[in-house]
Amino acid sequence: MYSQDVKQDSLDNLLQQAKQNNSWKTTISLLYNKGKLYYSENNYEPAEKHFLSIDSIAKHNSYMDKNTVMALLLRANISRNTFTYDGTETANILGEEALSNAKKLNDEALIFAIYKDLAYTKNLKDDHTEAKAMLDLAFQYYLKQEDHKSISWLYRVYASHYNDVDSLKKSEAIRKEHLMYFRTHTDSLELANALGGLGYFYRLKMNQCEKAMPYLQEAKIIFENIQLTNIRSYLYLIENLAICHADRNEYPLAYEYYKQAYNLRKDIVRESNKVTTRQLEAKHQAIEKEQEIALLKSLNELSQQQKTNERYMLLGGIGLTSIAGLFFFFLYRNRQKTANKLQELDAFKSKFFANISHEFRTPLTLISGPIDKRLEHGELSDEDRNELQMIQRNSNRLLNLVNQLLDLSKLESGHLKLKVVQGNLSLLLKAITSSFQLIAKQKNIHYTLDIAEMDQAWFDKDVIEKTVINLLSNAFKYTPEGGYVRCSTSIIENRLEFCIENYSHQITKTQIENIFNRFYQADENAQGVGIGLSLVKELVTLSYGEISVESPSVNSILFKVDLPIFKENFHPNDLVEDPFIPSAIETNYVMVDAESPLEESIDEDLPILLVVDDQEDIRNFIKSAFKNTYQVVVASHGDIGVEKAIELIPDIIISDVMMPICNGFQLTETLKQDERTCHIPIILLTAKADDADRFMGLETGADDYLVKPFKMRGLETRVKNLINSRLKLRERYSQEIVLRPKDIAISNFDEQFLEKIQDVLDHKLTESSFNIEEFSKSVGLSRMQLHRKLKALTGLSATEFIRSQRLKLATDLLKKSDANVSEIGYTVGFNDPSYFSKCFKEAYGCSPSDFAL
């Protein structure tokens, strides 16, 4: 790594000189070498940045050489390595462009290098005909060149190609041909790869571990005799040997290989963390260096400015009056320029918000229109209707945000005008406020209304609707279950006073002072973007009114809106002649279902999945995807998630990070430090893609971290892999008479728990009166918690676990003791010798007497 850093510094110096000399061809060459260094370290982000710079310079100068083509090819490989649909599509486009440019250069070696990589990309896209044609061309070329590394790569792509087109016989034949080629050519590493590839094929595709074993073992010997360049290949080989030994019931060997694979994986993760840390340190040092340069530059500019000022002061001594006049003139002109510039910037900002908001409305219309049309059909299934309604709700929510941006834009530019009419204001307020009755019922919130009669008031209907809906939506969002929301109106000195008070967690003075600031959020983990209350304040001010907020008590917040309702309070231009006619009020708040009750019974045949997210649509989306394979339990925020996790001891948890009260990081840290729940794998979902947030999630103990928006297939795979890894850990337990926490447990808390279990067994297992009640009491868990915890770690219920431990102890005594079967049965805690014999035969397939022989 040190030598790599030296190379980067050397290239940076040369690159700076090339740029100063305006030598863009040299710049392209140096950028390619820097990008290639990053690429070799799997540091793809800066690598791609350098390759993009090459593309920009080359197109600007209408230039093309080998470096520009290779930059395109490496960008294609970076996109392909994401293994996503979009990444593969991008890789195909870039690969085709690279191939076209290579043909223009007439560079044979470059053309076939692109054929080799592009064939793999085509295979991933299921363009098997094009992939096969490119493979054939590249293979013949590299055979002539005797390029062993490329030949081995192409053999593997051939095999993958035949797997994809369901021709396993051809895949087997090509793998055997691969092996025979490297048995006759001296290349130990590629021979090991060929042996491993044939072994993987027999195990994965043919499910024939007997055939796979000789090839895997020979590959292992070769790997151990050479200096490994890719520890991941060796890890994959060890894992396959472990699976094959387990398939052949050779559990001690399987256990040893699993243990070796586990240690290798830890080494890989540790090394990866070191590399990531070094990269972050390098970024930090680069930022500090840039800041230092900027500071020095500022100091230099300041020094130059001081010198200039001193010269002006000297001249000022000669003609003080004239200079003073000029000074004030230029000061005035600069202020004018600054003011004009600020006005232009403000106008540009408002125009930008207006334009982009209008652009959003077109695709939103094209989304909501077909959805509304589909919902009108009565032949939809319940599942399809629920999913379409979820899309419709979120489309409306986006439209509401766009409308708010448009309103703010109009307010700032002065284009939003009042349209004040005379009408029945109380009827409008009752229609709006009563529409929140359903959400109050669902969240068990005590909602009271007191609307005064105002049948001849003057008001702007749009201002009233947006103000009341935003304030009530905000109140219901931050009021917990069992809280209250009070809404009242009154006429004070010919003005309307509208009050909304709600139960809330303690709010600070700083939060109250900033609550109307745009994009401000008191809780960074809450939903929203912080423009609703800012819009309300702007609308109230536009209507010649006032809005204030206070905290009457520790756990409440009160908004007061004061608005004029008489004609003489408005400007004549604000008035319109059309009278207000009440109509149905369309509200755009998102309905939130009440928390689903705790399930009373759990289907033991399905693993339990706990989903914790404060957005109902996300909870329903995940639940619908997993409902057929998991028993799904949901929680609307972190506190409830922790309670349900402790109550149910689920098999896996999926949690959002940004939630009010208790966020995903806090939930993970709480559960991972609790003996009852520390074994449960946790996947965190978040919209934050920063490295710092990812590290925070992993440091709290999360097992995986997925950035939104995510592909459901990716989430399903992660859940399946984490569940399968726990199942493999259970298999270790079945091989030992005495629990070995360091081998079975995956955390310090699991280790402590298993040590406590072993201590209880050492003292009480041989007592015939020892049962589940005493067992759970001894370890400090409820019966259900003990059952779920043991099921997760060992695959056995509490009853099965006690019986299994007694039978394992019996096998040891039968081999080492001279006591008869009945005596051993009594010794290990069985009251009935015949029942002991029956249980023993069910577990080991023979009677205790036969086992002792």
C-alpha positions in Angstrom: 0.0 0.0 0.0 2.9 2.3 0.7 4.3 1.8 -2.7 0.9 2.5 -4.2 0.7 5.8 -2.3 4.1 6.8 -3.6 3.0 6.0 -7.2 -0.1 8.1 -6.7 1.9 11.1 -5.3 4.3 10.8 -8.2 1.5 10.7 -10.7 -0.2 13.7 -9.0 3.0 15.8 -9.5 3.3 14.8 -13.2 -0.4 15.4 -13.7 -0.1 18.9 -12.3 2.8 19.7 -14.6 0.9 18.4 -17.6 -2.1 20.5 -16.9 0.1 23.6 -16.4 1.7 22.9 -19.8 -1.7 22.3 -21.4 -0.4 18.9 -22.6 -3.8 17.1 -22.8 -2.4 13.9 -24.4 0.0 13.4 -21.5 -2.8 14.3 -19.1 -4.9 11.4 -20.6 -2.1 9.0 -20.1 -1.5 10.0 -16.5 -5.2 10.0 -15.7 -5.4 6.4 -17.0 -2.5 5.3 -14.9 -4.0 6.8 -11.8 -7.4 5.3 -12.5 -5.9 1.9 -13.2 -4.1 2.0 -9.8 -7.4 2.7 -8.0 -9.1 0.0 -10.1 -6.4 -2.6 -9.1 -7.2 -1.8 -5.4 -11.0 -2.3 -6.1 -11.4 1.4 -5.2 -13.9 2.0 -7.9 -15.3 5.4 -7.2 -12.1 7.5 -7.7 -11.1 5.1 -10.6 -14.4 5.8 -12.4 -13.9 9.6 -11.8 -10.5 9.5 -13.5 -11.8 7.4 -16.5 -14.7 9.9 -16.9 -12.2 12.8 -17.0 -10.4 10.9 -19.8 -13.6 10.6 -21.8 -14.4 14.3 -21.4 -10.9 15.4 -22.5 -10.8 13.0 -25.4 -14.2 14.0 -26.8 -13.4 17.7 -26.3 -10.3 17.3 -28.5 -11.8 14.6 -30.9 -9.0 12.3 -29.8 -8.8 8.5 -29.4 -6.0 6.1 -28.4 -5.5 2.9 -26.5 -5.8 4.6 -23.1 -9.2 6.2 -24.0 -10.5 2.8 -25.2 -9.2 1.0 -22.1 -10.8 3.7 -19.9 -14.2 2.9 -21.5 -13.6 -0.9 -21.0 -12.7 -0.5 -17.3 -15.7 1.7 -16.8 -17.8 -1.1 -18.3 -16.3 -3.6 -15.9 -17.0 -1.3 -12.9 -20.7 -1.1 -13.9 -20.9 -4.8 -14.6 -19.5 -5.6 -11.1 -22.6 -4.1 -9.5 -24.5 -7.2 -10.8 -27.6 -5.2 -11.3 -29.8 -4.9 -14.4 -28.9 -1.2 -14.9 -25.2 -1.9 -14.3 -25.2 -4.7 -16.8 -27.0 -2.5 -19.4 -24.5 0.3 -18.9 -21.6 -2.1 -19.1 -22.9 -3.4 -22.5 -23.2 0.1 -23.9 -19.7 1.1 -22.8 -18.3 -2.2 -24.0 -19.8 -1.8 -27.5 -18.4 1.7 -27.7 -15.0 0.5 -26.7 -15.1 -2.3 -29.3 -16.1 0.2 -32.0 -13.2 2.5 -31.1 -10.7 -0.4 -31.0 -11.7 -1.4 -34.5 -11.1 2.1 -35.7 -7.6 2.0 -34.2 -7.1 -1.4 -35.8 -5.5 -2.7 -32.6 -5.8 -6.5 -32.7 -4.7 -7.1 -29.1 -7.2 -4.5 -27.8 -10.0 -5.8 -29.9 -9.7 -9.3 -28.5 -9.3 -8.0 -25.0 -12.7 -6.3 -25.4 -14.2 -9.5 -27.0 -13.1 -11.4 -23.9 -14.8 -9.0 -21.4 -17.8 -8.1 -23.5 -18.6 -11.9 -24.0 -19.1 -12.1 -20.2 -21.3 -9.0 -20.2 -23.4 -10.4 -23.0 -23.8 -13.6 -21.1 -25.1 -11.7 -18.1 -27.6 -10.0 -20.4 -28.8 -13.3 -21.8 -27.5 -12.4 -25.2 -26.2 -15.9 -25.6 -25.7 -16.0 -29.4 -23.5 -12.8 -29.4 -21.7 -14.0 -26.3 -20.8 -17.4 -27.9 -19.6 -15.7 -31.1 -17.3 -13.4 -29.2 -16.1 -16.3 -26.9 -15.1 -18.3 -30.0 -13.1 -15.4 -31.6 -11.3 -14.5 -28.3 -10.5 -18.2 -27.4 -8.8 -18.9 -30.8 -6.7 -15.7 -30.4 -5.5 -16.4 -26.9 -4.7 -20.0 -27.7 -2.2 -18.7 -30.3 -0.8 -16.2 -27.8 -0.6 -19.0 -25.1 -2.0 -16.4 -22.6 -2.9 -18.9 -19.8 -4.7 -16.4 -17.6 -7.0 -15.3 -20.4 -7.5 -18.9 -21.6 -8.6 -19.9 -18.1 -11.0 -17.0 -17.9 -12.6 -17.9 -21.2 -13.0 -21.5 -20.2 -14.9 -20.3 -17.1 -17.1 -18.0 -19.2 -17.8 -20.9 -21.6 -18.9 -23.0 -18.7 -21.2 -20.2 -17.4 -22.6 -19.8 -20.9 -23.6 -23.5 -21.1 -25.0 -23.4 -17.6 -27.3 -20.5 -18.6 -28.5 -22.2 -21.8 -29.3 -25.4 -19.7 -26.6 -27.5 -21.4 -25.0 -29.1 -18.4 -23.3 -31.9 -20.4 -21.5 -29.3 -22.5 -20.7 -27.3 -19.4 -19.1 -30.5 -17.9 -17.2 -31.2 -21.1 -15.8 -27.7 -21.3 -14.7 -27.9 -17.6 -12.9 -31.2 -18.3 -11.3 -29.7 -21.3 -10.2 -26.8 -19.1 -8.6 -29.2 -16.6 -6.8 -31.3 -19.3 -5.4 -28.1 -20.9 -3.7 -27.0 -17.7 -2.5 -30.5 -16.8 -0.4 -30.3 -19.9 0.7 -26.7 -19.3 2.8 -25.6 -16.3 0.6 -23.1 -14.4 -0.2 -24.3 -10.9 -2.6 -21.5 -10.0 -4.8 -22.0 -13.1 -4.6 -25.8 -12.7 -6.0 -25.3 -9.1 -8.8 -23.0 -10.5 -9.7 -25.6 -13.2 -9.9 -28.3 -10.5 -11.9 -26.1 -8.2 -14.3 -25.2 -11.1 -15.0 -28.8 -12.0 -15.5 -29.6 -8.3 -18.0 -26.7 -7.8 -19.9 -27.8 -10.9 -20.4 -31.4 -9.6 -21.5 -30.1 -6.2 -23.7 -27.1 -7.3 -25.1 -28.2 -10.6 -25.1 -32.0 -10.4 -25.4 -32.4 -6.6 -22.7 -35.1 -6.8 -20.3 -34.5 -3.8 -18.6 -37.9 -4.4 -17.5 -36.8 -7.8 -16.6 -33.3 -6.5 -14.4 -34.3 -3.6 -11.3 -35.6 -5.5 -11.1 -32.4 -7.6 -11.7 -30.1 -4.6 -9.0 -31.9 -2.5 -6.4 -31.8 -5.2 -7.1 -28.1 -5.7 -6.7 -27.5 -2.0 -3.3 -29.2 -2.0 -2.1 -27.0 -4.9 -3.4 -23.8 -3.3 -1.5 -24.6 -0.1 1.7 -25.3 -2.0 1.7 -21.9 -3.8 1.6 -18.4 -2.6 -2.1 -17.4 -2.9 -3.0 -14.3 -4.7 -6.7 -14.6 -4.2 -7.7 -15.7 -0.7 -11.4 -15.6 -1.7 -10.9 -18.5 -4.2 -9.4 -20.6 -1.4 -12.2 -19.6 1.0 -14.8 -20.8 -1.6 -12.9 -24.1 -2.0 -12.9 -24.7 1.8 -16.6 -23.9 2.1 -17.4 -26.4 -0.7 -15.3 -29.1 1.0 -17.2 -28.4 4.2 -20.5 -28.9 2.5 -19.4 -32.1 0.8 -18.2 -33.6 4.0 -21.4 -32.7 5.7 -23.3 -34.3 2.8 -21.3 -37.5 3.4 -22.1 -37.3 7.1 -18.5 -36.7 7.9 -19.4 -34.1 10.5 -16.0 -33.7 12.3 -14.2 -32.9 9.0 -17.1 -30.7 7.9 -16.9 -28.8 11.2 -13.1 -28.3 10.8 -13.6 -26.9 7.3 -16.4 -24.6 8.4 -14.2 -23.4 11.2 -11.3 -22.7 8.8 -13.7 -21.0 6.4 -15.1 -18.8 9.2 -11.6 -17.7 10.2 -10.7 -17.0 6.5 -13.9 -14.9 6.2 -13.0 -12.9 9.3 -9.5 -12.3 7.8 -11.1 -11.0 4.6 -13.5 -8.7 6.4 -10.6 -7.5 8.7 -8.4 -6.7 5.7 -11.3 -5.1 3.8 -11.9 -2.9 6.9 -8.3 -1.9 6.9 -8.3 -1.0 3.2 -11.5 1.0 3.8 -10.0 2.8 6.8 -6.9 3.7 4.8 -9.0 5.0 2.0 -11.1 7.1 4.4 -7.9 8.4 6.0 -6.5 9.3 2.6 -9.7 11.2 1.7 -9.5 13.0 5.1 -5.9 14.0 4.5 -6.7 15.2 1.0 -9.5 17.3 2.4 -7.2 18.8 5.1 -4.6 19.5 2.5 -7.1 21.3 0.3 -8.3 23.3 3.3 -4.8 24.2 4.2 -4.1 25.3 0.6 -7.3 27.4 0.6 -6.3 29.0 3.9 -2.9 29.9 2.6 -4.4 31.3 -0.6 -6.8 33.3 1.5 -4.0 34.6 3.7 -2.0 35.5 0.6 -5.0 37.3 -0.9 -5.6 39.1 2.4 -1.9 40.2 2.5 -2.1 41.5 -1.0 -5.3 43.3 -0.2 -3.7 44.9 2.8 -0.8 46.1 0.7 -3.2 47.5 -1.8 -5.1 49.3 1.0 -1.9 50.8 2.3 -1.1 52.2 -1.2 -4.6 53.7 -1.3 -4.1 55.2 2.1 -0.8 56.8 1.0 -2.6 58.3 -2.0 -5.4 59.3 0.3 -2.9 61.5 2.2 -2.3 63.5 -1.0 -6.0 64.0 -2.0 -8.1 63.0 1.0 -11.2 64.8 -0.1 -11.2 63.4 -3.6 -10.5 59.8 -2.5 -13.3 60.0 0.2 -15.7 61.0 -2.5 -14.6 58.2 -4.8 -14.7 55.8 -1.9 -18.4 56.6 -1.1 -19.3 56.5 -4.8 -17.7 53.0 -5.3 -19.2 51.8 -2.0 -22.7 52.8 -3.2 -22.2 51.3 -6.6 -20.9 48.0 -5.1 -23.9 47.8 -2.8 -26.2 48.4 -5.8 -24.4 45.6 -7.7 -24.7 43.3 -4.7 -28.3 44.0 -4.3 -29.0 43.4 -8.0 -27.0 40.2 -7.9 -28.9 38.9 -4.9 -32.2 39.8 -6.6 -31.1 37.9 -9.8 -30.0 34.9 -7.7 -33.3 35.0 -5.8 -35.3 35.2 -9.1 -33.2 32.3 -10.5 -33.8 30.2 -7.5 -37.6 30.8 -7.6 -37.6 30.1 -11.3 -35.6 26.9 -10.8 -38.1 25.7 -8.1 -41.0 26.5 -10.4 -39.6 24.8 -13.4 -38.5 21.6 -11.7 -41.8 21.4 -9.8 -43.7 21.7 -13.1 -41.4 19.0 -14.6 -42.3 16.7 -11.7 -46.0 17.2 -12.3 -45.9 15.7 -15.7 -44.6 12.2 -14.7 -46.7 12.3 -11.6 -49.8 12.8 -13.8 -48.7 9.9 -16.0 -48.3 7.7 -12.9 -51.6 8.7 -11.1 -53.8 8.6 -14.2 -53.3 4.9 -15.1 -53.4 4.0 -11.5 -56.8 5.7 -11.0 -58.1 4.0 -14.1 -56.9 0.6 -12.9 -58.5 1.1 -9.5 -61.9 1.8 -11.1 -62.0 -1.9 -12.3 -63.8 -4.2 -9.9 -61.9 -7.3 -11.0 -58.7 -6.6 -9.1 -57.5 -9.0 -6.4 -57.1 -7.6 -2.9 -53.3 -7.8 -3.1 -53.2 -5.9 -6.4 -55.7 -3.3 -5.1 -53.6 -2.7 -2.0 -50.4 -2.3 -4.0 -52.1 0.1 -6.4 -53.6 2.1 -3.6 -50.1 2.3 -2.0 -48.7 3.7 -5.3 -51.7 6.2 -5.5 -51.1 7.4 -1.9 -47.4 8.0 -2.5 -48.1 9.7 -5.8 -50.5 12.1 -4.1 -47.9 12.7 -1.4 -45.3 13.6 -4.0 -47.8 15.8 -5.8 -48.5 17.6 -2.5 -44.8 18.2 -2.0 -44.5 19.6 -5.5 -47.5 21.9 -4.9 -45.8 23.2 -1.8 -42.6 23.9 -3.7 -44.7 25.8 -6.3 -46.5 27.8 -3.7 -43.2 28.8 -2.0 -41.8 29.7 -5.4 -44.8 31.9 -6.2 -44.6 33.5 -2.7 -41.0 34.4 -3.1 -41.4 35.8 -6.6 -44.6 37.7 -5.6 -46.8 35.9 -8.1 -49.1 34.3 -5.5 -52.1 36.5 -5.0 -54.9 36.4 -2.6 -58.4 35.4 -3.8 -60.7 36.5 -1.0 -64.4 35.7 -1.2 -67.3 35.9 1.1 -68.8 32.7 2.4 -69.5 30.2 5.2 -66.0 29.8 6.8 -67.3 27.6 9.6 -68.7 25.1 7.1 -65.3 24.9 5.3 -63.4 24.5 8.6 -65.7 21.7 9.8 -65.3 19.8 6.5 -61.5 20.0 6.7 -61.1 19.2 10.4 -63.7 16.3 10.4 -61.8 14.5 7.6 -59.1 13.7 10.3 -61.5 11.7 12.4 -60.5 8.4 10.8 -56.8 8.9 11.5 -57.6 9.8 15.0 -59.6 6.6 15.5 -56.9 4.5 13.9 -54.1 5.9 16.1 -56.3 6.0 19.3 -56.0 9.8 19.6 -58.6 11.8 21.5 -59.6 14.4 18.9 -61.9 17.3 19.9 -63.4 20.1 17.7 -64.9 23.4 18.7 -65.7 25.5 15.6 -67.4 28.8 16.0 -70.2 29.9 13.5 -68.9 32.3 10.8 -71.4 32.3 7.9 -70.5 35.7 6.4 -66.7 35.8 6.6 -64.1 37.0 4.0 -61.3 34.6 3.4 -59.1 32.9 0.8 -60.3 29.2 0.5 -56.9 28.0 -0.7 -55.0 29.6 2.2 -57.4 28.3 4.8 -57.2 24.7 3.4 -53.4 24.6 3.2 -52.9 26.2 6.6 -55.4 23.9 8.5 -54.4 20.7 6.7 -50.6 21.3 7.2 -51.1 22.1 10.9 -53.4 19.2 11.6 -51.2 16.8 9.6 -48.2 17.9 11.6 -50.1 17.5 14.9 -51.2 13.9 14.1 -47.8 12.9 12.8 -46.1 13.8 16.1 -48.8 12.7 18.5 -48.3 9.2 19.9 -51.0 6.7 20.4 -53.3 7.5 23.3 -52.5 11.3 23.0 -54.8 14.1 22.2 -55.4 16.8 19.5 -57.6 19.8 20.2 -58.8 22.1 17.5 -60.8 25.3 18.2 -61.8 28.6 16.7 -63.1 31.8 18.1 -63.8 35.4 17.0 -61.6 38.0 18.9 -61.8 41.7 17.9 -63.3 40.9 14.5 -60.5 38.5 13.7 -60.4 34.6 13.5 -58.2 32.9 16.1 -57.6 29.3 15.0 -55.8 27.1 17.7 -54.4 23.5 17.4 -52.9 21.9 20.5 -51.6 18.4 20.6 -49.8 16.1 23.0 -46.1 15.9 22.1 -42.7 15.0 23.6 -40.9 17.8 25.3 -40.0 20.5 22.8 -37.0 22.8 23.5 -36.8 26.6 23.2 -34.4 26.3 20.2 -36.8 24.0 18.4 -39.7 26.5 19.0 -37.5 29.4 17.7 -36.6 27.5 14.4 -39.9 25.6 13.8 -41.0 27.9 10.9 -37.6 27.9 9.3 -37.5 26.2 5.9 -36.1 22.6 5.9 -35.7 22.7 9.7 -36.6 19.4 11.5 -36.6 19.0 15.3 -36.1 15.3 14.9 -33.7 14.4 12.1 -35.1 10.8 12.1 -38.7 11.9 11.3 -40.3 11.9 7.9 -40.8 15.0 5.8 -38.6 17.7 4.4 -39.5 20.6 6.7 -41.3 23.0 4.3 -44.9 22.5 5.5 -44.8 24.9 8.5 -42.6 27.4 6.6 -45.3 27.5 3.8 -48.0 28.0 6.5 -46.2 31.0 7.9 -45.7 32.5 4.5 -49.4 32.0 3.6 -50.6 33.5 6.9 -48.3 36.5 6.4 -49.6 37.0 2.9 -53.2 37.0 4.4 -52.3 39.9 6.8 -52.3 37.4 9.7 -50.0 36.1 12.4 -49.0 32.7 13.5 -47.3 31.8 16.8 -46.2 28.6 18.6 -45.8 27.9 22.3 -45.5 25.0 24.8 -48.3 25.5 27.4 -47.0 22.4 29.4 -44.0 20.1 29.3 -45.7 17.6 26.9 -47.8 19.8 24.7 -47.4 22.3 21.8 -49.9 24.9 20.7 -50.2 26.7 17.3 -52.2 29.9 17.2 -53.3 31.5 13.8 -54.8 35.0 13.8 -56.5 35.9 10.4 -58.7 38.9 9.3 -62.2 37.9 8.2 -63.8 41.3 7.4 -63.8 42.9 4.0 -62.1 46.1 5.1 -59.1 44.2 6.3 -58.1 43.3 2.8 -56.7 45.3 -0.2 -59.3 45.8 -3.0 -57.0 43.8 -5.4 -57.3 40.8 -3.1 -61.1 40.6 -3.5 -63.0 38.5 -6.1 -66.7 38.7 -6.8 -67.5 34.9 -7.0 -69.1 33.8 -3.8 -67.6 30.7 -2.0 -69.7 27.6 -2.5 -68.7 24.7 -0.1 -67.7 21.5 -1.9 -66.0 18.3 -1.0 -62.6 18.9 0.6 -59.7 16.9 -0.9 -57.0 16.3 1.7 -53.5 15.1 0.8 -52.3 13.8 4.2 -51.1 10.2 4.3 -53.4 7.8 6.2 -51.5 5.9 8.9 -53.0 2.7 10.2 -53.1 2.0 13.9 -50.5 -0.4 15.2 -51.5 -4.0 14.5 -52.1 -6.0 17.7 -49.5 -8.5 18.9 -50.1 -11.8 17.3 -51.3 -14.3 20.0 -50.1 -17.4 18.3 -47.2 -18.0 16.0 -47.0 -20.7 13.3 -44.1 -22.8 14.4 -43.5 -24.1 10.8 -42.4 -20.7 9.6 -39.6 -18.5 10.8 -40.6 -15.2 12.4 -39.7 -12.0 10.6 -40.1 -8.7 12.5 -40.5 -5.5 10.3 -39.9 -2.2 12.0 -40.6 1.0 10.0 -42.6 4.2 10.7 -44.0 4.2 7.1 -47.0 1.9 6.7 -46.5 1.5 3.0 -43.0 0.2 3.5 -44.2 -2.2 6.2 -47.0 -3.5 3.9 -44.6 -3.8 0.9 -42.1 -5.9 2.8 -44.9 -8.0 4.5 -46.5 -8.8 1.1 -43.2 -10.0 -0.2 -42.4 -12.4 2.7 -45.9 -13.4 3.8 -45.8 -16.8 2.2 -42.4 -17.9 3.6 -42.3 -16.1 7.0 -44.6 -15.3 9.9 -44.4 -11.5 9.5 -44.9 -9.2 12.5 -44.8 -5.4 12.1 -44.0 -2.5 14.4 -44.4 1.2 13.6 -41.4 2.5 15.4 -38.3 1.4 17.3 -39.7 1.2 20.9 -42.5 -1.1 19.8 -39.9 -3.1 17.7 -37.7 -3.7 20.8 -40.8 -4.8 22.8 -41.9 -7.3 20.1 -38.4 -8.6 19.6 -38.1 -9.4 23.3 -41.6 -10.8 23.5 -41.4 -13.0 20.4 -37.7 -13.6 19.8 -38.0 -13.5 16.0 -35.6 -15.3 13.6 -34.7 -12.1 11.8 -35.4 -8.3 12.0 -35.7 -5.8 9.1 -35.6 -2.2 10.5 -35.6 1.3 9.0 -32.9 3.7 10.4 -34.7 7.0 10.3 -37.6 6.7 12.8 -38.8 9.1 15.6 -38.3 8.3 19.3 -36.0 5.2 18.7 -34.1 5.0 15.5 -32.7 1.8 13.8 -29.2 2.3 15.3 -30.6 2.5 18.8 -32.9 -0.5 18.2 -29.9 -2.5 17.0 -27.7 -1.5 19.8 -30.4 -2.3 22.4 -31.2 -5.8 21.0 -27.5 -6.8 20.4 -26.7 -6.0 24.0 -29.6 -8.0 25.4 -28.9 -11.7 26.2 -32.3 -12.6 25.0 -32.1 -11.1 21.5 -28.3 -10.7 20.8 -28.4 -13.7 18.4 -31.1 -12.3 16.1 -29.7 -11.1 12.7 -30.7 -7.5 11.9 -30.9 -5.8 8.5 -31.0 -2.0 8.5 -32.8 -0.1 5.7 -31.9 3.6 5.1 -32.0 6.4 2.6 -28.5 7.5 3.9 -25.8 6.1 1.7 -22.8 7.8 3.4 -19.9 5.7 4.6 -20.2 7.2 8.1 -23.8 6.0 8.4 -22.9 2.5 7.1 -20.1 2.2 9.6 -22.3 3.4 12.4 -24.9 0.7 11.5 -22.2 -2.1 11.4 -20.6 -0.8 14.7 -23.9 -1.1 16.5 -24.0 -4.8 15.5 -26.2 -4.8 12.4 -25.6 -7.9 10.2 -26.4 -6.1 6.9 -27.1 -2.6 5.7 -29.2 -1.9 2.6 -29.7 1.5 1.0 -33.1 2.7 -0.2 -34.4 2.5 -2.8 -33.7 -1.3 -2.7 -34.6 -4.2 -5.0 -36.9 -6.7 -3.2 -34.9 -9.6 -4.7 -31.8 -8.3 -3.0 -33.5 -8.0 0.3 -35.0 -11.5 0.0 -31.5 -12.9 -0.8 -29.9 -11.2 2.2 -32.7 -12.5 4.5 -32.3 -16.0 3.1 -28.5 -15.9 3.5 -28.6 -14.7 7.1 -31.2 -17.4 8.0 -29.1 -20.1 6.3 -25.9 -19.0 8.1 -27.8 -19.5 11.4 -28.8 -23.0 10.3 -25.2 -23.9 9.6 -24.2 -22.8 13.1 -26.9 -25.0 14.5 -25.3 -28.0 12.8 -22.2 -27.5 14.9 -24.1 -28.0 18.1 -25.2 -31.6 17.2 -21.6 -32.8 17.2 -20.7 -32.0 20.8 -21.6 -33.5 24.2 -20.5 -30.4 25.9 -21.4 -26.9 24.5 -18.5 -25.0 23.2 -19.6 -21.3 23.1 -16.6 -20.1 21.2 -17.4 -22.5 18.4 -21.1 -22.1 18.3 -21.8 -18.5 19.4 -21.5 -15.5 17.1 -21.3 -12.8 19.7 -20.0 -12.2 23.3 -23.5 -12.2 24.6 -24.3 -15.5 22.9 -21.1 -16.9 24.4 -22.2 -15.8 27.9 -25.6 -17.2 27.4 -24.3 -20.7 26.3 -21.8 -20.7 29.2 -24.8 -20.1 31.6 -26.7 -22.9 29.9 -23.7 -25.3 30.3 -23.4 -24.3 33.9 -27.1 -25.1 34.6 -26.7 -28.5 32.7 -23.6 -29.4 34.7 -25.5 -29.0 38.0 -29.0 -30.1 37.1 -29.1 -32.2 34.0 -28.9 -35.6 35.8 -31.8 -34.7 38.1 -35.0 -36.4 37.0 -37.0 -33.5 38.3 -35.2 -31.0 36.0 -37.8 -29.7 33.5 -38.5 -26.7 31.3 -39.9 -24.5 34.2 -36.8 -25.0 36.3 -34.6 -24.6 33.2 -36.1 -21.2 32.2 -36.1 -20.0 35.8 -32.4 -20.9 36.2 -31.3 -18.9 33.1 -33.7 -15.9 33.8 -35.9 -16.2 30.7 -39.6 -17.0 30.2 -40.4 -20.4 28.7 -41.2 -18.9 25.3 -38.0 -16.8 25.3 -35.9 -19.8 26.2 -37.6 -21.9 23.6 -37.1 -19.3 20.8 -33.5 -18.6 21.9 -32.5 -22.3 21.9 -34.4 -22.9 18.7 -32.3 -20.1 17.0 -28.9 -21.3 18.3 -29.4 -25.1 18.3 -32.5 -25.9 16.2 -34.1 -27.6 19.2 -37.0 -26.7 21.5 -36.3 -26.5 25.2 -37.7 -30.0 25.8 -35.8 -31.4 22.8 -32.6 -29.7 24.0 -32.8 -31.2 27.5 -33.5 -34.7 26.1 -30.7 -34.3 23.5 -28.2 -33.3 26.2 -29.2 -36.3 28.3 -28.8 -38.7 25.4 -25.4 -37.2 24.4 -24.2 -37.8 28.0 -25.6 -41.3 27.9 -23.6 -42.1 24.7 -20.4 -41.1 26.6 -21.3 -43.2 29.6 -22.3 -46.2 27.5 -18.8 -46.2 25.9 -16.8 -45.5 29.1 -18.9 -47.0 32.0 -19.5 -50.6 33.0 -23.0 -49.7 34.3 -26.0 -51.4 32.6 -28.5 -49.5 30.4 -31.1 -48.9 33.1 -28.5 -47.5 35.5 -27.2 -45.1 32.8 -30.8 -44.1 32.0 -31.4 -43.2 35.6 -28.0 -41.5 35.9 -28.7 -39.1 33.0 -32.2 -38.1 34.4 -34.7 -40.6 32.8 -37.2 -42.1 35.2 -38.3 -44.9 32.9 -35.7 -47.2 31.3 -38.0 -48.2 28.5 -38.7 -44.6 27.6 -34.9 -44.0 27.7 -34.3 -46.8 25.2 -37.1 -45.5 23.0 -35.7 -42.0 22.9 -32.1 -43.3 22.4 -33.2 -45.5 19.4 -35.0 -42.5 17.8 -31.9 -40.3 18.1 -29.2 -42.8 17.2 -30.9 -45.5 15.2 -30.0 -48.3 17.6 -30.7 -49.5 21.1 -28.4 -48.4 24.0 -27.2 -52.0 24.3 -26.2 -52.2 20.7 -24.5 -48.8 20.9 -22.4 -50.0 23.9 -21.0 -53.0 21.9 
